[in-house]
């Protein structure tokens, strides 16, 4: 089964190969999972305990890598931080109104969840797209804190929005996991200042021990275990630790190792598992869920386009629409806890795909508008 998963996972890079339209690699992996899972031939069983466990590991690693992509140490971000935060807040306010409007249209009563989804921006998608097509300049620098703030805030708010009945428990768990991320940052900072990390790095590289990678994974899985124990998504654990590592400064060797482990195996496996767990046929049985997915994707675009009133170029506002971790986590958590209506999980993923299509168009328009590195 793992051989098949790795084989069909190649569909992701194949679809992302054309550079004219920078499609995210996860799109092909999701499609492969849909074709081989519940919707398609049924070869992959998303309910298999081993498959699910490996997918959870992949989700934690995907969010960890997403957190490390946030350029916390970039000195250019400080002057742009205020503008980015204001834009993220304005988008969030507009998303709240749109969330209640969409919930009223489809009759689900999940307005807070929809608001969080439409307000989110995915650093895991936007930052690699920015680098791959060479975007740069002052407007792009202002985009980075906006994306980071929106991504982090929506990851924290998601457990509260998707399960309001246990909001206090989710809030407590989120605070504890965030405190764990802060503790990891303080520990890593002390090790860096004391010179221990450099000495360990030299020995590890000379002897091929991969000690830094082992330590990073140990802390990640410990924080993920804490999140599971507190009934919080491992998404928050992965992202919090990724931010901590980014703030301290991730060694290039560890970054390459994590990229290989995540993008080469665990990341594709997670997205294939997610596609296999979706019952896309439910969308046909519940047409209003198709409308929900389209409304969520287009609503996210409308919410982010409001930032144009604050001086953000339209192409970058469209690029900021990109979603990944938040809708994926919402579909995963909602399905596992039975909180969503039939077909709603598939609709959330459909909304994310619509938002990704908008972001891809925004990236291409940004290049044509000359928003590139000089």
Buried (B, 14 or more C-beta within 10 A) or exposed (E): EEEEBBEBBEBBEEBBEEEEEBBBBBBBBBBBBBBBBBBBEEEBBBEBEEBBEBBBBBBBBBBBBBBBBBBBEEEEBEEBBEBBBBBBBBBBEBBBBBBBBBBEEBEBEBBBBBBBBBBBBBBBBBBBBBEEBEBEBEBBBBBBBBBBBBBBBBBBBBBBBBBBEBBEBBBBBBEBBBEBBBEBBEEBBEBBEEEEBEEBBEEBBEEEEBBBBEBBBEBBBBBBEBBBEBBBBBBBBBBBBBBBBBBBEBBEBBBEBBEEBBBEBBBBBBBBBBBBBBBBEBBEEBEBBBBBBBBBBBBBBBBBBBBBEBEBBBBBBBBBBBBBBBBBBBBBBBBEEEBBBEBBBBBBBBBBBBBBBBBBBBBBBBBEBEBBEE
